Amino acid sequence: MALVSVMLDAEPREIGFSKLIMAGYTGRNQVETQAHIDELKAHGIPAPERVPTFYACAPMLLTTAEEMFVLGQDSSGEAEFVLLPSDGELLVGVGSDHTDRALEATDIPRAKQVCAKVMSKEVWRLADIVDHWDALQLRAWVGDDGAETLYQEGPLARLLPPDAIMAAVQANATQPIADAIVFSGTLPVIGGQFLPAPFFQVELADPIRGRSLRCAYRVQVMDYLR
């Protein structure tokens, strides 16, 4: 059993989990989902066998750290909401499915394993936002020294809602997934071009309640050996 420490309503909470799952191709609009598939194909990443699709990741990859270490220059983040089961309720965070793009072109499941999966230190109760879920806004920025370039942006209305994602996970599972943490899948990149960068920031904004979840991290390339 792995543990992640978060803040809920300004109180610390430890969440135990045994599975970490990355969802993909979870757009509600099939035309937009196909556009995202085409965007990835343009980068040499093969089309999925099914939509949505899911990838198992080692639980130890989940972190709330503000720094990660990667191999090579070809990795980049993805803005996603994160679903965390805890004490009989579902919590929501925001995170990044950081992925090695060079390896993704030949082996997507393994590409998911070589980078940490970063999420926010703060989470919300799904029950507190479910009535205005589609209005929430997901954004990401990249840069050298901070959040300099808007990279992804859109309302959660463009992605499958939590109940649909969890139902799809269950339909594809061969074991119980009650304690699985699930990343939602992402929005298309603005301009359609991956931008590996030293800094990545994600925000999930709630315009109704006037609050946001954020995670931000620096990417350190391990290039200190010949």
Residue pairs with C-beta under 8 A, 6 or more apart in sequence:
1 16
1 17
1 18
1 179
2 16
2 17
2 18
2 20
2 59
2 60
2 62
3 14
3 15
3 16
3 17
4 14
4 15
4 17
4 62
4 63
4 64
4 84
4 119
4 181
5 12
5 13
5 14
5 15
5 64
5 121
6 12
6 13
6 14
6 15
6 64
6 84
6 91
6 93
6 120
6 121
6 122
6 123
7 13
7 121
7 122
7 123
8 91
8 122
8 123
8 124
8 125
9 125
13 86
13 123
15 84
15 85
15 86
15 91
15 181
16 179
17 59
17 62
17 84
17 85
17 179
17 180
17 181
18 59
18 179
18 180
19 56
19 59
19 175
19 177
19 179
19 180
19 181
20 56
20 57
20 58
20 59
20 61
20 62
20 117
20 180
20 181
20 183
21 54
21 55
21 56
21 57
21 169
21 177
21 180
21 181
21 182
21 183
22 54
22 55
22 57
22 97
22 112
22 117
22 182
22 183
22 185
23 52
23 53
23 54
23 80
23 165
23 168
23 169
23 182
23 183
23 184
23 185
24 48
24 52
24 53
24 54
24 55
24 185
24 186
25 33
25 36
25 37
25 48
25 51
25 52
25 53
25 185
26 33
26 52
26 159
26 160
26 165
26 168
26 184
26 185
27 33
27 36
27 158
27 159
27 160
27 185
27 187
28 157
28 158
28 159
28 160
29 158
32 158
32 188
33 51
35 188
36 188
37 47
37 48
37 51
39 188
39 189
39 192
40 47
41 47
42 192
43 101
43 105
43 194
44 105
45 101
45 104
45 105
45 108
46 105
46 108
52 160
52 165
52 168
52 185
54 168
54 169
54 172
55 108
55 109
55 112
56 109
57 112
57 113
57 117
58 113
59 181
61 113
61 115
61 116
61 117
62 116
62 117
62 119
62 181
63 116
63 117
63 118
63 119
64 118
64 119
64 120
64 121
64 215
65 116
65 118
65 217
66 216
66 217
66 218
67 217
67 218
67 219
67 220
68 98
68 115
68 116
68 118
68 217
68 218
68 219
68 220
69 220
69 221
69 222
70 98
70 100
70 114
70 115
70 219
70 220
70 221
70 222
71 100
71 114
71 221
71 222
72 100
72 102
72 221
73 196
73 221
74 100
74 101
74 102
74 196
75 98
75 99
75 100
75 101
75 115
75 196
75 219
76 98
76 99
76 101
76 142
76 194
76 195
76 196
76 197
76 200
77 96
77 97
77 98
77 99
77 118
77 140
77 142
77 200
77 202
78 96
78 97
78 98
78 99
78 140
78 152
78 186
79 94
79 96
79 138
79 139
79 140
79 151
79 152
79 186
79 187
79 202
79 203
80 94
80 95
80 96
80 97
80 138
80 183
80 184
80 185
80 186
80 202
81 92
81 93
81 94
81 95
81 136
81 138
81 156
81 159
81 162
81 183
81 184
81 204
82 92
82 93
82 94
82 95
82 119
82 120
82 123
82 181
82 182
82 183
82 184
83 90
83 91
83 92
83 126
83 162
83 165
83 166
83 181
83 182
83 184
84 90
84 91
84 92
84 93
84 123
84 181
85 91
85 178
85 179
85 180
85 181
89 125
89 126
89 127
90 125
90 126
90 127
90 162
90 166
91 123
91 124
91 125
91 126
92 123
92 124
92 125
92 126
92 129
92 162
92 204
92 213
93 119
93 120
93 122
93 123
93 124
93 204
93 213
93 215
94 119
94 120
94 138
94 202
94 203
94 204
94 213
94 214
94 215
95 117
95 118
95 119
95 120
95 183
95 202
95 215
96 117
96 118
96 119
96 140
96 200
96 202
96 215
96 217
97 112
97 117
97 183
97 186
98 115
98 116
98 117
98 118
98 200
98 219
99 111
99 112
99 115
100 111
100 114
100 115
101 111
101 194
101 196
103 110
103 111
103 114
104 111
117 183
118 215
118 217
119 215
120 202
120 204
120 213
120 214
120 215
121 215
122 213
122 214
123 213
124 206
124 213
126 162
128 209
129 136
129 206
129 209
130 162
132 206
132 208
133 156
133 161
133 162
134 155
134 156
134 157
134 161
135 155
135 156
135 157
135 206
135 207
135 208
136 155
136 156
136 204
136 205
136 206
136 207
137 153
137 154
137 155
137 156
137 203
137 204
137 205
137 207
138 152
138 153
138 154
138 155
138 156
138 159
138 187
138 202
138 203
138 204
138 205
139 150
139 152
139 153
139 202
139 203
139 205
140 150
140 151
140 152
140 153
140 200
140 201
140 202
140 203
141 147
141 148
141 149
141 150
141 151
141 200
141 201
142 148
142 149
142 151
142 195
142 197
142 199
142 200
142 201
143 149
143 197
143 198
143 199
144 197
144 198
144 199
145 198
145 199
146 199
146 201
147 199
147 201
147 216
148 199
149 195
149 197
150 190
151 189
151 190
151 195
151 200
152 186
152 187
152 188
152 189
152 190
153 187
153 190
154 187
158 187
159 184
159 185
159 187
160 168
160 184
160 185
162 184
165 182
165 184
165 185
166 182
169 177
169 180
169 182
170 177
189 195
196 219
197 219
198 218
198 219
198 220
199 216
199 217
199 218
199 219
200 216
200 217
200 219
201 214
201 215
201 216
201 217
202 214
202 215
202 216
203 212
203 213
203 214
204 212
204 213
204 214
205 211
205 212
206 212
